[in-house]
Amino acid sequence: MAGPMTPEAIEAAILQRTATTDKSICPSEVARALDPENWRPLMGAVRQAAARLSTAGSIEILRKGKPIAPEAMHGVIRLRRRQPETP
């Protein structure tokens, strides 16, 4: 995709990718979908967008398969749509 990527476009891509699977996704999948040739520079923006979406309650950020708070995000993470609360 040519031109600068807006935060809204990145958030929309994350929501679209997480909505189409029951499994978690890697943030790099989102970056590659947005710009297959030059995806690496988008990784920081994808992680920031994931933090915003997690804070808003739309997705969960996973580390070692367990949900974490956005402020605890570091290293290898995965993303998934928010799971319904179980009683």
N, C-alpha and C positions, 0 to 999 in steps of 0.2 A: 504494500500500500504506500503510495507516495505522500509526502508532506508530513507535518507534525501530527502526532496522535494525541487526541484530546483525552482527558481523564474520563469523560463520559463514554467515549467510544471503547476505551479499555474496560470500564466497568460493564458495559453492555456485552462485550465479548466474553467476559468472565461469567456473567449471568447466563448467557446463551449456552456456553460450553458445560456449565454445571447443571443446567436444566435438562440436558439431553442424555444424561447418564446417571445411574444410581451409584456409580463409583466415584472416587476422588480423581482429580486431575492435577497434573503438574503445572505450575505457573508458566513454564516454558512452552507448553502446548498453546496457551493463549497468545504468548508473544509470537510464536511461529505462525499462528493463524493470521495474526495482524500484519506481519511482515516476514515472509519466509526467507528472504535474502539477507535481512539485516535485523534479526530478532533480538540479539543479545543486548543492544542498548535499551531495549524496551523492558528488560527484566525489573529494573528498579521501579518503573512506573506501574508495572503489573502488580508488584508486591504492595505498593502504596494503595493502589485501587482495591486490592484484596483486603487490606486493613480497613479501608473505609467501608466496604461492603460488610465485613464482619462486624464492625462497630454498629452498623445499621441493622444487623440481624438477618441479612440476606444469605450469607454463606458462613461456613466454618473454615477456619484455618487449622490444619492438622500437622502435628509433629509426632513422628513415631506412632501414627494411627490414632492419636488422641487430640481432641480439640484444645486449642490454646488461645489465649487472649492476643489480640493484635500487637500489644506492646511487648509480648514475649516472643514475637516472631524473629527467628534467626536460623541460619543454616538451611537445611533441606526441609521444605514444607510441601503440603498438598492442599488442594481446595475442594470443597464439596458444598452442595446446597445444604442449608440448615436442616438438620434432622428434627423431626417432631419430638417434643418432650414426652418421656414415658413416666407414668405415675410411680 
